[in-house]
């Protein structure tokens, strides 16, 4: 069983940066998603815990970076050049025994509580 605790959200000006953290109780394939009001949950990035291969949605490629610290059992999402349209609740997710594609919600079994990111214009 994987427990996930997210932190690092907040209010930031357009063009600024934030780093989100996800403390995990286990090691598995990890992903970041976001959900804006009235929108579906959107895949952002994913990483293999072992090996560290990464995958990004086209919408954030070049601006967001996913990484992990094995010693701290923590996954990060470094967000740069933030835009107002990045405003959403951001979720950390762990694949566990899920079998769906890694870029979909069905690809993950465990989810964090979410952290709000608001980008002002």
Buried (B, 14 or more C-beta within 10 A) or exposed (E): EBEBBBBBBEEBEEEEEBEBBBBBEEBBBBBBBBBEEEEEBBBBBBBBBEEEEEBBBEEBEEBBBBBBEEEEBBBBBBBBEBEEEBBBBBBBBBBBEBEEEBBEBEBBBBBBEBBEBBBEE
